[in-house]
């Protein structure tokens, strides 16, 4: 199955990777979307370097490339391998590439790419909100658990008998069954 056909069947979100803290598309995936050769895409980028600042496109390091290949199982198409490290295009770089290529397909796909990045951003925002709510619940439970622990300790303290009897408080009347004599009082 040719790479272009296989790529067309994959959702574009699966082709977006997080590199250097940015969501990017690799040059080979972007070229397949725009239906141009990777070589032609990269030549167009090099001819128009002033339109592609580092926050639009950057070349991967060998370590980043190896990490992507091992982590996401990116394989070489055609078996020959690449002679250079791939370029990574941010959302803005992918749109700028469409304007440089200036074909109907590139314009159509740039809209597609923008929508994919927006969907990905919305998904990440939902996960972020969910993570914040989970953290809030954990904090509430922690406070709740401390309160319950305090109540249980107080109940246990009330249930325990005192170790030595407490001194009785109040008036104790002596029994006056027999009047005390003067002699008994002296002794």
Backbone torsions as a table, in degrees:
resi	resn	phi	psi	omega
1	UNK	NA	125.9	179.9
2	UNK	-63.3	153.1	-176.6
3	UNK	-60.7	-41.1	-178.1
4	UNK	-61.2	-41.4	-179.7
5	UNK	-68.6	-43.0	179.8
6	UNK	-64.6	-38.8	-179.4
7	UNK	-69.2	-36.2	-179.2
8	UNK	-64.3	-25.7	-178.5
9	UNK	-85.1	-19.7	179.6
10	UNK	-83.5	139.8	173.3
11	UNK	-64.4	141.6	-176.0
12	UNK	-64.1	-27.9	180.0
13	UNK	-59.4	-28.7	179.8
14	UNK	-75.5	-12.4	-179.7
15	UNK	-97.7	-3.5	180.0
16	UNK	-93.8	125.9	-177.6
17	UNK	-118.3	157.9	175.8
18	UNK	-99.4	112.9	-179.7
19	UNK	-132.4	129.5	-179.3
20	UNK	55.1	33.1	178.3
21	UNK	78.3	9.3	-179.8
22	UNK	-123.2	145.5	175.4
23	UNK	-83.1	125.3	-173.8
24	UNK	-135.6	158.8	169.7
25	UNK	-112.2	137.4	177.9
26	UNK	-77.0	154.5	-176.7
27	UNK	-57.7	-36.8	-178.7
28	UNK	-67.5	-38.3	178.2
29	UNK	-70.4	-41.1	179.4
30	UNK	-65.9	-41.6	178.6
31	UNK	-62.1	-40.0	178.7
32	UNK	-65.6	-39.3	177.4
33	UNK	-63.1	-42.7	-178.5
34	UNK	-82.8	-3.1	-179.9
35	UNK	56.9	49.0	173.0
36	UNK	-130.8	164.0	176.2
37	UNK	-74.3	150.1	179.1
38	UNK	-58.3	-40.9	179.5
39	UNK	-59.6	-44.0	-179.4
40	UNK	-66.1	-39.4	177.8
41	UNK	-62.4	-50.2	-177.8
42	UNK	-65.3	-34.2	176.3
43	UNK	-65.3	-42.2	178.8
44	UNK	-63.0	-37.2	179.2
45	UNK	-67.0	-44.8	-178.5
46	UNK	-66.5	-34.3	178.0
47	UNK	-69.3	-22.7	-177.5
48	UNK	-122.1	45.9	-175.1
49	UNK	-57.2	-31.9	-178.5
50	UNK	-65.4	-19.2	178.2
51	UNK	-88.8	-6.4	-174.4
52	UNK	-125.3	79.4	175.5
53	UNK	-69.0	169.0	-176.8
54	UNK	-58.9	-22.3	177.8
55	UNK	-85.4	-0.7	174.7
56	UNK	-101.3	-40.9	-177.9
57	UNK	-151.1	141.7	175.1
58	UNK	-149.5	155.2	179.8
59	UNK	-90.5	135.3	179.5
60	UNK	-67.8	149.9	172.3
61	UNK	-81.5	167.0	179.6
62	UNK	-61.1	-39.5	-179.4
63	UNK	-66.0	-43.8	178.5
64	UNK	-62.3	-41.6	179.5
65	UNK	-63.0	-44.8	178.9
66	UNK	-63.2	-40.3	179.0
67	UNK	-62.7	-45.5	178.4
68	UNK	-62.9	-42.6	-178.2
69	UNK	-63.7	-42.2	-177.0
70	UNK	-79.8	-38.3	-175.4
71	UNK	-76.4	-42.9	-176.0
72	UNK	-104.8	5.0	178.0
73	UNK	52.7	54.5	175.8
74	UNK	-84.1	125.8	-178.1
75	UNK	-109.2	164.9	175.9
76	UNK	-80.6	130.1	175.1
77	UNK	-84.3	137.3	176.7
78	UNK	86.2	-7.8	174.2
79	UNK	75.3	-12.5	-177.2
80	UNK	-83.0	-22.9	-179.5
81	UNK	81.7	171.4	-178.2
82	UNK	-99.0	151.7	177.9
83	UNK	-95.3	-10.2	-178.2
84	UNK	-142.0	166.5	179.9
85	UNK	-77.1	145.2	-177.5
86	UNK	-71.0	158.0	174.3
87	UNK	-95.8	148.1	178.2
88	UNK	-114.9	128.8	-178.1
89	UNK	-109.2	126.5	173.5
90	UNK	-76.7	178.6	179.4
91	UNK	-56.1	-44.9	-179.0
92	UNK	-68.3	-36.4	177.6
93	UNK	-65.9	-37.9	178.8
94	UNK	-65.4	-38.3	178.3
95	UNK	-69.1	-42.6	179.0
96	UNK	-63.2	-36.6	178.4
97	UNK	-61.5	-36.9	178.4
98	UNK	-63.7	-39.0	-179.5
99	UNK	-70.8	-31.7	178.9
100	UNK	-72.5	-40.3	-179.6
101	UNK	-71.2	-33.3	172.8
102	UNK	52.7	49.9	173.8
103	UNK	-123.2	159.6	-179.7
104	UNK	-60.8	-41.0	179.8
105	UNK	-63.4	-41.1	-179.3
106	UNK	-64.3	-41.5	178.3
107	UNK	-64.4	-45.2	179.3
108	UNK	-60.4	-45.1	-177.6
109	UNK	-73.3	-27.8	177.7
110	UNK	-63.7	-38.0	175.4
111	UNK	-63.8	-42.5	177.8
112	UNK	-59.9	-43.5	-179.3
113	UNK	-65.5	-44.6	179.2
114	UNK	-59.1	-45.1	179.7
115	UNK	-63.3	-36.6	178.0
116	UNK	-65.4	-43.2	178.0
117	UNK	-63.9	-38.5	178.6
118	UNK	-64.5	-44.8	178.1
119	UNK	-60.8	-41.3	179.0
120	UNK	-64.3	-42.0	178.7
121	UNK	-62.2	-42.6	178.9
122	UNK	-64.1	-40.9	178.5
123	UNK	-63.0	-44.5	179.0
124	UNK	-64.7	-37.3	178.5
125	UNK	-64.3	-39.9	178.3
126	UNK	-63.0	-43.1	179.2
127	UNK	-65.7	-36.4	179.0
128	UNK	-65.2	-44.1	178.0
129	UNK	-62.7	-41.1	179.5
130	UNK	-64.0	-41.9	178.7
131	UNK	-64.0	-39.2	178.9
132	UNK	-65.1	-42.1	178.4
133	UNK	-65.0	-38.9	178.4
134	UNK	-63.7	-41.7	177.2
135	UNK	-62.8	-41.9	178.6
136	UNK	-62.4	-43.2	178.2
137	UNK	-63.4	-40.8	178.4
138	UNK	-61.5	-40.1	179.1
139	UNK	-66.6	-40.9	177.8
140	UNK	-62.4	-44.6	179.5
141	UNK	-62.8	-38.6	179.5
142	UNK	-62.3	-44.9	177.7
143	UNK	-64.3	-44.0	179.4
144	UNK	-60.9	-44.8	179.4
145	UNK	-62.4	-39.2	179.1
146	UNK	-64.9	-40.3	179.9
147	UNK	-64.5	-46.2	179.5
148	UNK	-63.5	-40.1	178.4
149	UNK	-61.1	-41.6	177.6
150	UNK	-63.0	-41.0	178.8
151	UNK	-64.5	-44.1	-179.7
152	UNK	-62.8	-41.9	178.4
153	UNK	-63.2	-40.1	179.2
154	UNK	-65.3	-41.5	178.5
155	UNK	-64.0	-43.3	178.4
156	UNK	-62.6	-39.5	178.7
157	UNK	-63.8	-37.5	178.4
158	UNK	-70.2	-31.6	-178.0
159	UNK	-76.2	-23.5	-177.1
160	UNK	-76.6	142.4	176.3
161	UNK	-80.5	148.1	177.2
162	UNK	-66.8	148.5	-176.2
163	UNK	-68.8	-42.2	176.9
164	UNK	-122.5	145.7	-177.1
165	UNK	-64.0	141.0	179.6
166	UNK	-77.3	149.6	177.2
167	UNK	-67.4	132.6	-178.4
168	UNK	-73.5	138.9	-178.6
169	UNK	-105.7	142.2	174.7
170	UNK	122.2	179.7	-177.7
171	UNK	-86.5	131.4	175.2
172	UNK	-113.8	121.7	-179.3
173	UNK	-83.8	136.2	176.1
174	UNK	-82.0	150.0	179.5
175	UNK	-79.9	134.2	-178.3
176	UNK	-107.0	36.9	-179.0
177	UNK	-64.4	-38.8	177.7
178	UNK	-123.3	130.5	178.8
179	UNK	-69.8	140.1	-179.0
180	UNK	-83.1	139.2	179.7
181	UNK	-89.9	170.2	179.8
182	UNK	-64.8	-34.0	-179.8
183	UNK	-70.7	-38.8	179.7
184	UNK	-66.8	-32.3	179.9
185	UNK	-71.6	-31.5	-178.1
186	UNK	-74.2	-28.5	-176.6
187	UNK	-82.8	NA	NA
